[in-house]
Amino acid sequence: MSCLRFLSVVLLALGLLLGHGPRSGYAQQTDTTAETTIPGLKMPPEQESDVPYVPTPKPVVDRMLELADVDETDVIYDLGSGDGRIVIRAARTHGARGVGIEIDPDLVKKARKNAEEAGVADLVEFRQGDLFEADISEATVVTLYLLPSVNQKLRPILFEQLSPGTPVVSHDFDMGRWAPDRTVDLEGDTVYRWTIPEEIPEDLDE
């Protein structure tokens, strides 16, 4: 065996021992995928917070805005704003200002284009970012179409940042132990409304 080939064999053996062989990256990726598909296994927090984009039907949007009593004095924040339809509708039909928080940059771009086409770009804005890190303290109305686990993770943030009396309206998913003020069924869709209380009940303070 030549010295060069011998050296190559030694380096390859050392690499395998240290976990840096030619298939180690693939093996690690395969192992990770296998772990996340085991039934009942808790997913990492960042994966639990992922929400697929499903647009809210326009009749449901209108009912959400109605339940929140939106008018021209409001600043509505839509968390997970998608194509921007909720804040755009609030601006067009009620004259409200609006802010959409959306993590997908393509959807943010689409929402901004939709606002321009609707003629309300001066009333709404769309911010690309993580809704859990957003400052929503300016909101007088908050709308959601997320998932139950995400809603419950957001709950303490809503209590901390929003003023008492602020309406929170969700499409389809509730807030766990926080009972809604109103629940409306719309032929397969459900809309919930809550109001931020003056004092947070002890069983909701976490």
GIRA-V631199 format. One record per residue. OMEGA is omega as a letter, one per 30 degrees, with the letter a starting at -180 (NA if undefined). NEAR is the number of other ideal C-beta (glycine too) atoms within 8 Angstrom. D_CENTER is the distance of its C-alpha to the mean C-alpha in Angstrom with 2 decimals. Layout:
omega	near	d_center
OMEGA	NEAR	D_CENTER
OMEGA	NEAR	D_CENTER
//
This chain:
omega	near	d_center
a	4	60.36
l	5	59.93
a	5	58.60
a	6	55.61
l	8	54.64
a	9	55.19
l	8	52.90
l	8	50.16
l	9	50.47
a	8	50.29
l	8	47.16
l	9	45.44
l	8	46.44
l	8	45.13
l	10	41.81
l	10	41.45
a	6	42.36
l	6	39.75
a	6	37.00
l	6	37.01
a	8	38.82
a	4	38.05
a	6	35.77
l	10	34.15
l	6	30.89
a	7	30.71
l	8	31.62
a	8	28.90
l	8	26.28
l	8	27.80
a	8	27.88
l	8	24.19
a	8	23.33
a	8	25.80
a	8	24.34
l	9	20.83
l	6	22.46
a	7	24.68
l	3	24.09
a	3	22.86
l	8	21.99
a	2	19.12
l	7	16.59
a	5	15.73
a	6	12.81
l	6	11.04
l	8	11.49
a	9	10.52
l	10	6.90
a	6	6.93
l	8	5.88
l	4	8.80
l	7	9.24
a	5	11.50
l	7	12.81
l	12	13.79
a	7	17.63
l	8	19.41
l	7	21.40
l	12	18.36
a	12	16.99
a	10	20.48
l	11	20.61
a	14	17.40
l	15	18.97
l	8	22.26
l	12	21.11
a	13	19.73
a	6	23.10
l	11	21.74
a	8	24.58
l	6	25.58
a	5	25.34
l	13	21.60
a	11	18.77
l	19	15.64
l	16	12.16
a	15	9.44
a	13	5.90
a	13	4.24
l	14	8.02
a	13	9.28
l	9	13.03
a	17	13.18
a	12	15.13
a	16	14.31
l	17	15.28
l	15	18.01
l	12	19.40
l	15	19.46
a	16	21.38
a	9	23.72
a	7	24.68
a	11	24.48
a	6	24.92
l	16	21.91
a	9	20.28
l	16	16.58
l	15	13.86
l	17	10.72
a	15	8.11
a	15	7.04
a	8	7.49
a	8	9.90
l	6	13.18
l	6	14.82
l	12	12.54
l	13	13.00
l	8	16.66
a	10	16.80
l	16	15.36
l	11	17.99
l	8	20.61
l	12	19.85
l	14	20.23
a	8	23.49
l	6	24.76
l	10	24.05
a	6	25.94
a	10	23.39
l	9	22.43
a	3	24.28
a	9	22.10
l	14	18.54
a	6	16.75
a	15	13.67
l	10	12.53
a	8	11.29
a	9	9.62
a	6	7.42
l	10	5.89
l	8	7.95
a	5	10.83
l	11	10.89
a	5	13.96
a	13	13.38
l	6	16.93
a	8	18.30
l	13	16.41
l	9	18.78
l	16	16.30
l	15	12.56
a	15	10.98
l	14	8.10
a	11	7.85
l	11	5.67
a	7	8.11
a	8	10.89
l	8	10.52
l	12	7.03
a	15	8.65
l	9	11.67
l	9	10.45
a	13	9.24
l	12	12.62
l	8	14.88
l	10	13.02
l	12	13.45
a	11	17.03
a	6	17.76
a	9	16.73
l	13	17.41
l	6	21.02
a	7	22.68
a	6	22.81
l	12	19.41
l	13	18.07
a	15	14.60
a	16	14.15
l	15	12.02
l	13	12.73
a	7	14.07
a	11	12.62
a	9	14.31
l	12	14.15
a	8	16.77
l	6	19.83
a	9	18.86
l	3	20.81
l	10	19.92
a	5	22.60
l	7	22.51
a	8	21.44
l	9	22.25
a	6	22.77
l	10	22.82
l	4	24.52
l	3	21.93
l	10	18.89
l	9	18.28
l	15	17.14
l	12	16.97
l	14	17.86
l	12	18.22
l	9	20.01
a	12	19.59
l	7	22.98
l	3	25.67
a	4	25.78
l	7	23.21
a	7	24.95
a	5	25.77
l	5	24.00
a	10	20.63
l	8	21.04
NA	3	19.18
//
